[in-house]
Amino acid sequence: MKNLMKTKIEIQDYKNLKPVKLSNTIIVIGLFIFLMISIIFAVAIGSVKIPAMDVYKVIIYKIFSPESLEYNTQATFIDIIWQIRLPRVLLGVIVGMGLALGGVVMQATVQNPLADPYLLGISSGATFGATFFILIGSNILIGSFQNLGLAFCGFIGAFMASMLVFRLSSIGGRITPVKLVLSGMVVNLICSAFSSLMIYLTNDNNAVRSITEWTMGSLTAGNWSNLWLPSIVVVFMIVFFLCQCRIMNTMLLGDEAAITLGIDLNKYRKLYMITIAVLTGVLVANCGIIGFIGLVIPHITRSLVGSNHKNNLPVAMLIGSSFLVWADVVARIVLKNMEMPIGIITSAIGAPFFIYIIIKRAYSFGER
């Protein structure tokens, strides 16, 4: 009787989840404006300093009046802005949104505040695929096909690792959050072991350096040709998961409340895991492993707008994209005449944020 009353209270709390308040709407609008400003200044900052107004003019003229652009801005600035920096910054926006979205969904799906998009062994699987290509496949392909082959092998490695996690977690009955976490740890150890073995057996120092740089993440591959696939995937996932807020809110209440509401969480866990595996695999294939965004950003957004995913998802995506854009700026300018891997920056900035959230903004997972 006590458990039944508790379940009824939880269901009532779920029904009372309020829609987006005016304050949350203001937060979303403010974050969107900040993201637009961040894109302008991120394109302007670099080894060649470009006035922010010139960046704005180039983008506007390229979109609405490209024929009159040559008469308003230096040709050198046009190439730097449109061909080099803007695609890279936009890739950072897309990747930041995707990783933050994946982090929110994964933490709700496995009901674990320490979950991130790489939970299913995706990072180690992608590293194994990239390591295999750099050490073996790069000798077969030449030119631009090398970047395509690296991205493809990274995606295949990530996807196969996630499928192996599903297979392991389904043994002996239905998939549960605990079995998913444990299976992800097992696959992560297996893929990491094989990747380390391949690196240990090679004598190619340049290949080892390339593997190390890839595992730390970078947006240097950002250009117009490889921006379309991650953009389409991320937009599709955003639309899909914004329509799944009610289900994810139910996941936070637990399996008992879901059964009472007539929702099969096992089916939705499988669906969410597969979609996040595809999303993360595509992002990893284009920029390597960029950590901490999918782990930290959901905690920051929950401390701002609560755990209702109708509020949480838009805020998380905007913060994640802005965070990665500025992390890339720091990675480009912190060292003279060289670029620091962006994964180092995200971890160095994200860890203090995480500590601050734990100490100063304590909250229970699944509550305001």
Secondary structure, 3 states (H helix, E strand, C coil): CHHHHHHHHHHHHHHCCCCCCHHHHHHHHHHHHHHHHHHHHHHHCCCCCCCHHHHHHHHHHHHHCHHHHHHCCCHHHHHHHHHHHHHHHHHHHHHHHHHHHHHHHHHHHCCCCCCCCCCCCHHHHHHHHHHHHHHCHHHCCCCHHHHHHHHHHHHHHHHHHHHHHHHHHCCCCCCCHHHHHHHHHHHHHHHHHHHHHHHHHCCCHHHHHHHHHHHHCCCCCCCCCCCHHHHHHHHHHHHHHHCCHHHHHHHHHCHHHHHHHCCCHHHHHHHHHHHHHHHHHHHHHHHCCCCCHHHHHHHHHHHHHCCCHHHHHHHHHHHHHHHHHHHHHHHHHCCCCCCCCHHHHHHHHHHHHHHHHHHHCCCCCCCC
